[in-house]
Amino acid sequence: MKKKLTLVIDDAVIERAKRHARAQSTSVSEIVESYLTEQTRDEGWSPPSGSVLARLTGAVTPDSSAVSDEERLERALRDKYA
């Protein structure tokens, strides 16, 4: 889902960005989105500091011996139709 973002940028920069976008057959929005995507690519999301989710993060570790949903479904189907 895309949302509108309002930026405050110098008029001269906006005009150069529009000319550049036209030359590249794209839009300023697409250029900004591409730039922001590239700049934030390696950043992992983490919950806000002090939030309940941050306090709970890492409290439960997955059981490595747990059966996957796919395996559980396969077993159930095998039991039902075998």
Buried (B, 14 or more C-beta within 10 A) or exposed (E): EEEEEEEEEEEEEEEEBEEEBEEEEEEBEEBBEEEEEEEEEEEEEEEEEEEEEEEEEEEEEEEEEEEEEEEEEEEEEEEEEE
